[in-house]
Amino acid sequence: MASSALGPRVLLRRLREVMAERETAQKRLDKIVMLIAANVVAEVCSIYVMRQGQELELFATEGLKPEAVHKSRLRVGEGLVGTIAATAEALNLAEAQRHPAFKYLPETGEEIYHSFLGVPILRGGIVIGVLVVQNRTHRHYTEEEEEALQTTAMVLAEVIASGELQEVARVVAADVTHIRLHHFKGEVLAEGVALGHAVLHEPRIVITNLIAESIPKEKARLEGAVQELRAHVDEMVEGTAGRGAEYSEVLEAFRMFAHDRGWLTRLGEAVETGLTAEAAVERVQNDNRARMMRTPDPYLRERMHDLDDLANRLLRILTGQIATASRGDLPANAIVVARNMGPAELLDYDRAKLRGVVLEEGGRNSHVAIVARALGIPALGQAEGLIDVIDTGSPLIVDGASGDIYVRPSPDIERAYIEKVRFYARRQAQYAALRDTQAVTRDGVRVQLQINAGLLVDLPHLAESGADGIGLYRTELHFMMAQRLPRLESQIRHYSAVLDAAGDKPVTIRTLDIGADKSLPYLRQPKEDNPAMGWRATRLAIERPALLKLQLRALLLAAAGRNLRIMFPMIADVEEFRAAKALLEKVKEYLHRGGHELPRSIKLGAMIEVPALIWQLDGLLKEVDFASIGSNDLLQFLFASDRGNTRLAARYDPLSPPLLSAIRHIVTRAAAHDVPLNLCGEMAGRPLEAMALIGLGLTSISMAPAAVGPVKDMILALDRGALWRELEPMLVLSDHSLRGRLESFARTHGIPVTA
């Protein structure tokens, strides 16, 4: 190979001429491989295109045997080309045949070539092909040569994605996916039921001008567009003030990305290679998506969507293209379907016409999920493959209770859901009528119904549901939403807002429960084989006392002159509670010396979720003011069953004798020590499970706000004494579950146990 390539600018100028010719896509590819080979003085240049079934097919080559075109194929992950497709990263090898992934394809005649440079062809961060050059000599390709190939791949992506290559497809199966019914299961991001028609959220902007005529002109266009983007984001942030702290923090984080110097530097460098400003934005975002889609960190993956949103807004400014179906021309009863989106993109849609949102990606703690809940829009995530079978206008049903998604539902399913919506509305009206009614069983037992919360947007539900208080306020969500550790002032404002919203109703605030599936991007944590049982929650806080002391100081200052309830999570032995309590005493003393007003009263509690604590209850209950059972973790630790494992999620029933017996033991010991006890796991929010808990003696349970009405309805029909007489002898049974027996009791006694 020659000492150096002519550079990406020269190559792009020549590619522009080829792209302007009136040729078929295949002939264009044939000319492009010849041009690339000549430009970088390579003996081989080949283009592989991704086909259905995750298979890469050789579509054009200069240097390999012509008869291999459309015959040589490699699966993703197979050979060097398949490895590039799997990792979305370039491979630069002086001796390709020594690489462990090398696979010899005899029909190509490539055995005489040694050096190898391959780069992914990306579109929207997805690998749609691979571009390769090869030479007989043993050498590494230069950075300039690799840059030239990557820039060329950007142009090739548009040729491949144009659809013209279907003319050379040897066999294409008839596509019936877009005419039949499909059923998907998604993760509930925001509750509710929506019936309507799909609107595909298409953030990708069509770019027609890829190669720059004048680099200085393109740099000026980019700088002007960036300034316009920043002004737009500033206006949007200021125009949405007053919707709550988390809501504001989401958009402030979005604004930070718009001012990120690293992102803007990469855009400028891409323009320097000879791309237009819009093509540079596309290339940088392709690289970002390819890298972040493969990171194991869920927080970083969620931030990818904020960058996507910004890139698309910048592209709209550069190309003058109007944002998609948004905004004024959104059809009635629209359900937006997207791979994912940033929070600001959701705000662009007409709220009066928007009925729901479905995302192929997106988790419950993503920014867009938080905004959806704030706006009261049903939303589902993790609906993988949905976009492949849907078109704009497709009838769609989104069930934000069960997570079901129906594309082009049958008339029977549609009728059932129309009735479900009507029934849901009637039931909600019944539950609303019970809002101010106390939850008292038929035999006179008063049950405290509280809600779980973790964001300020959850707090209006306290009044709407008629709950008695907040039984669990998860402080880690505030930390997870922030780009950096929230400062003392920020935490004080946040906790003050929580206490203000609750008024005279009690609020139990759980200290930071991070670790396991909840990570903070700004806090380094060791890689653990089993993080759910690792360095997390109070264990972490005791070893990092500054973190807990900062939070405790904020809580004490926010609750000045008021009542404060603090609960420590993941306590495995009594000494851990004592250590956490000692830190609180130090913070109290520090604030007292500084002349700060302290809370009127401070109650300290512990979560009982580690089974070892069950055998230390007498010691623990002498130390605490209250306790709370965390049934989610207690269940998973009791059965050594990871609740995040889909194979095990339904394997062990919370209504099993072992778990119910453990809860009964905790109830009796708490009563013996006269310590108030609450349960705040998921089972509290399901009427049948809540019925069992009340039968075991619990008189305080905490749940999702939407569950308060159904659970209260159940309680009003329940005779707790009668239930306990039937339930007590069941606890010694060896049954896998008592669910059937409890359902039979509910039917016999006319107790409503369906939400």
HUDA-V882023 format. One record per residue. N is the residue number from 1. SS is DSSP state (H for helix, E for strand, C for the rest). NEAR is the number of other C-alpha atoms within 12 Angstrom. Layout:
n-><N/N>
ss-><SS/SS>
near-><NEAR/NEAR>
This chain:
n-><1/2/3/4/5/6/7/8/9/10/11/12/13/14/15/16/17/18/19/20/21/22/23/24/25/26/27/28/29/30/31/32/33/34/35/36/37/38/39/40/41/42/43/44/45/46/47/48/49/50/51/52/53/54/55/56/57/58/59/60/61/62/63/64/65/66/67/68/69/70/71/72/73/74/75/76/77/78/79/80/81/82/83/84/85/86/87/88/89/90/91/92/93/94/95/96/97/98/99/100/101/102/103/104/105/106/107/108/109/110/111/112/113/114/115/116/117/118/119/120/121/122/123/124/125/126/127/128/129/130/131/132/133/134/135/136/137/138/139/140/141/142/143/144/145/146/147/148/149/150/151/152/153/154/155/156/157/158/159/160/161/162/163/164/165/166/167/168/169/170/171/172/173/174/175/176/177/178/179/180/181/182/183/184/185/186/187/188/189/190/191/192/193/194/195/196/197/198/199/200/201/202/203/204/205/206/207/208/209/210/211/212/213/214/215/216/217/218/219/220/221/222/223/224/225/226/227/228/229/230/231/232/233/234/235/236/237/238/239/240/241/242/243/244/245/246/247/248/249/250/251/252/253/254/255/256/257/258/259/260/261/262/263/264/265/266/267/268/269/270/271/272/273/274/275/276/277/278/279/280/281/282/283/284/285/286/287/288/289/290/291/292/293/294/295/296/297/298/299/300/301/302/303/304/305/306/307/308/309/310/311/312/313/314/315/316/317/318/319/320/321/322/323/324/325/326/327/328/329/330/331/332/333/334/335/336/337/338/339/340/341/342/343/344/345/346/347/348/349/350/351/352/353/354/355/356/357/358/359/360/361/362/363/364/365/366/367/368/369/370/371/372/373/374/375/376/377/378/379/380/381/382/383/384/385/386/387/388/389/390/391/392/393/394/395/396/397/398/399/400/401/402/403/404/405/406/407/408/409/410/411/412/413/414/415/416/417/418/419/420/421/422/423/424/425/426/427/428/429/430/431/432/433/434/435/436/437/438/439/440/441/442/443/444/445/446/447/448/449/450/451/452/453/454/455/456/457/458/459/460/461/462/463/464/465/466/467/468/469/470/471/472/473/474/475/476/477/478/479/480/481/482/483/484/485/486/487/488/489/490/491/492/493/494/495/496/497/498/499/500/501/502/503/504/505/506/507/508/509/510/511/512/513/514/515/516/517/518/519/520/521/522/523/524/525/526/527/528/529/530/531/532/533/534/535/536/537/538/539/540/541/542/543/544/545/546/547/548/549/550/551/552/553/554/555/556/557/558/559/560/561/562/563/564/565/566/567/568/569/570/571/572/573/574/575/576/577/578/579/580/581/582/583/584/585/586/587/588/589/590/591/592/593/594/595/596/597/598/599/600/601/602/603/604/605/606/607/608/609/610/611/612/613/614/615/616/617/618/619/620/621/622/623/624/625/626/627/628/629/630/631/632/633/634/635/636/637/638/639/640/641/642/643/644/645/646/647/648/649/650/651/652/653/654/655/656/657/658/659/660/661/662/663/664/665/666/667/668/669/670/671/672/673/674/675/676/677/678/679/680/681/682/683/684/685/686/687/688/689/690/691/692/693/694/695/696/697/698/699/700/701/702/703/704/705/706/707/708/709/710/711/712/713/714/715/716/717/718/719/720/721/722/723/724/725/726/727/728/729/730/731/732/733/734/735/736/737/738/739/740/741/742/743/744/745/746/747/748/749/750/751/752/753/754/755>
ss-><C/C/C/C/C/C/C/H/H/H/H/H/H/H/H/H/H/H/H/H/C/C/C/C/H/H/H/H/H/H/H/H/H/H/H/H/H/H/H/C/C/C/C/E/E/E/E/E/E/E/E/C/C/C/E/E/E/E/E/E/E/E/C/C/C/H/H/H/C/C/C/C/E/E/E/C/C/C/H/H/H/H/H/H/H/H/H/C/C/C/E/E/E/C/C/H/H/H/C/C/C/C/C/C/C/H/H/H/C/H/H/H/C/C/E/E/E/E/E/E/E/E/E/C/C/E/E/E/E/E/E/E/E/E/E/C/C/C/C/C/C/C/H/H/H/H/H/H/H/H/H/H/H/H/H/H/H/H/H/H/H/C/C/H/H/H/H/H/C/C/C/C/C/C/C/C/C/C/C/C/C/E/E/E/E/C/E/E/E/E/C/C/E/E/E/E/E/E/E/E/C/C/C/C/C/C/C/C/C/C/E/C/C/C/H/H/H/H/H/H/H/H/H/H/H/H/H/H/H/H/H/H/H/H/H/H/H/H/H/C/C/C/C/C/H/H/H/H/H/H/H/H/H/H/H/H/H/H/C/C/H/H/H/H/H/H/H/H/H/H/H/H/C/C/E/C/H/H/H/H/H/H/H/H/H/H/H/H/H/H/H/H/C/C/C/C/C/H/H/H/H/H/H/H/H/H/H/H/H/H/H/H/H/H/H/H/H/H/H/C/C/C/C/C/C/C/C/C/C/C/C/C/C/E/E/E/E/E/C/C/C/C/H/H/H/H/H/C/C/C/C/C/C/E/E/E/E/E/E/C/C/C/C/C/C/C/H/H/H/H/H/H/H/H/H/C/C/E/E/E/E/C/C/C/C/H/H/H/H/C/C/C/C/C/E/E/E/E/E/C/C/C/C/E/E/E/E/C/C/C/H/H/H/H/H/H/H/H/H/H/H/H/H/H/H/H/H/H/H/H/H/H/H/C/C/C/C/C/C/E/C/C/C/C/C/E/C/E/E/E/E/E/E/C/C/H/H/H/C/H/H/H/H/H/H/C/C/C/E/E/E/E/E/E/C/H/H/H/H/H/H/C/C/C/C/C/C/H/H/H/H/H/H/H/H/H/H/H/H/H/H/H/C/C/C/E/E/E/E/E/C/C/C/C/E/C/C/E/C/C/C/C/C/C/C/C/C/C/C/C/H/H/H/C/C/C/H/H/H/H/H/H/H/C/H/H/H/H/H/H/H/H/H/H/H/H/H/H/C/C/C/C/E/E/E/E/E/E/C/C/C/C/C/H/H/H/H/H/H/H/H/H/H/H/H/H/H/H/H/H/H/H/H/C/C/C/C/C/C/C/E/E/E/E/E/E/E/E/C/C/H/H/H/H/H/H/H/H/H/H/H/C/C/C/C/E/E/E/E/C/H/H/H/H/H/H/H/H/C/C/C/C/C/C/C/C/C/C/C/C/C/C/C/C/C/C/H/H/H/H/H/H/H/H/H/H/H/H/H/H/H/H/C/C/C/E/E/E/E/C/C/H/H/H/H/C/H/H/H/H/H/H/H/H/H/C/C/C/C/E/E/E/E/C/C/C/H/H/H/H/H/H/H/H/H/H/C/C/C/H/H/H/H/H/H/H/H/H/H/H/H/H/C/C/C/C/C/C/H/H/H/H/H/H/H/H/H/H/C/C/C/C/C/C/C>
near-><28/20/17/21/26/28/30/35/32/27/38/37/29/28/35/27/18/28/29/18/16/11/18/22/30/31/23/30/40/28/29/38/41/30/34/46/36/26/33/36/29/38/32/40/42/48/49/45/47/38/32/21/14/22/29/39/35/41/41/43/42/36/33/34/23/22/18/25/30/30/22/32/34/33/27/31/22/23/28/41/49/38/30/38/39/35/31/37/33/36/37/31/32/25/26/34/24/18/20/15/21/25/24/24/23/16/18/27/20/33/25/23/29/29/33/43/43/43/44/46/44/43/36/36/33/32/42/40/48/50/54/51/51/42/35/26/23/21/22/28/35/24/18/21/38/34/33/40/46/42/44/49/48/48/44/46/39/30/36/35/27/20/17/18/29/22/16/23/22/15/11/14/12/8/11/13/19/20/18/18/25/28/26/31/27/33/32/36/38/42/35/32/38/41/40/34/33/39/36/34/37/26/35/33/30/26/31/24/27/39/38/33/22/20/23/19/18/32/32/19/28/37/25/18/31/36/21/23/29/28/20/22/30/25/17/23/26/18/15/24/18/15/25/27/34/44/36/33/35/39/40/31/30/39/30/25/30/32/23/18/13/15/26/30/20/23/37/31/26/39/37/32/41/42/46/40/46/43/44/42/48/47/46/37/38/38/38/34/34/31/27/27/30/20/17/14/21/26/31/27/30/36/38/38/41/39/40/42/42/43/44/42/39/42/37/29/29/35/27/16/20/22/28/26/30/28/24/17/19/28/25/25/28/38/48/57/48/38/35/46/45/41/45/39/38/43/32/28/33/25/28/22/27/37/39/46/60/58/46/31/36/42/33/31/37/39/44/44/45/44/41/44/36/34/30/27/38/41/51/49/42/31/35/24/24/36/30/22/29/36/26/28/24/30/34/43/49/52/43/35/28/23/29/33/47/39/41/32/29/19/16/13/25/25/15/18/27/22/17/24/23/17/16/27/17/14/23/25/17/21/30/26/19/26/29/20/25/27/35/26/29/23/18/17/23/25/39/37/47/45/47/41/36/38/41/37/32/39/40/29/34/41/25/26/37/32/43/36/40/47/45/47/41/34/41/34/36/43/36/38/39/35/26/18/25/29/19/24/18/26/32/28/25/38/42/30/26/41/35/24/26/35/21/17/27/31/42/46/47/41/46/42/38/37/31/28/27/29/32/29/23/16/21/14/20/15/16/14/10/15/21/29/27/21/28/35/41/38/30/33/33/30/18/23/25/20/30/36/32/31/39/45/39/36/46/42/37/32/34/27/18/26/29/35/37/45/42/51/44/45/44/31/31/31/20/27/38/26/26/42/34/21/29/34/21/22/29/29/20/21/24/18/12/13/12/20/22/29/27/16/19/31/29/36/39/48/49/46/36/33/32/19/33/32/19/24/37/24/19/33/36/23/28/34/30/34/46/45/49/41/40/34/33/42/37/29/25/30/23/21/24/26/27/18/13/11/11/16/18/18/21/30/28/38/37/32/32/27/39/41/31/33/41/30/29/42/36/23/27/34/23/16/22/18/28/31/40/45/48/42/35/30/33/43/37/34/36/39/42/50/47/50/46/44/37/37/36/40/33/43/50/45/42/37/40/40/42/46/43/40/49/52/38/38/45/32/29/38/28/36/21/23/34/24/17/21/34/24/17/28/30/19/17/13/18/22/25/32/27/18/25/33/25/19/28/31/18/16/20/18/31/30/33/24/28>
